[in-house]
Amino acid sequence: MDDLPSYPGTPRWVKVSGILAGVVSMLLVTVMLFGGGRHGPGRHLPAGEADGDTPPAGVTDAPAREGDRR
């Protein structure tokens, strides 16, 4: 039983894949931190008036006619 070869270690492809995954992860974090632009939950909110009252998509800013209720 003493003739068994020792474990050769981690394969090269596993090491290379791990290094590449780490580099890509650091690159993504760097772009998110220093890339600028609007990020965060406010990005998905409608861009309406300051009071938050955004009209439906079909409503235009046409002037009100007589008899129209607003």
URVENGI-V752519 format. One line per field, one symbol per residue. ss: DSSP state (H for helix, E for strand, C for the rest). burial: I if it has 9 or more other C-alpha atoms within 8 Angstrom, else O. Layout:
BEGIN
ss = ???
burial = ???
END
This chain:
BEGIN
ss = CCCCCCCCCCCHHHHHHHHHHHHHHHHHHHHHHHCCCCCCHHHHCCCCCCCCCCCCCCCCCCCCCCCCCC
burial = OOOOOOOOOOOOOOIOOOOOOOOOOOOOOIOOOOOOOOOOOOOOOOOIOOOOOOOOOOOOOOOOOOOOOO
END
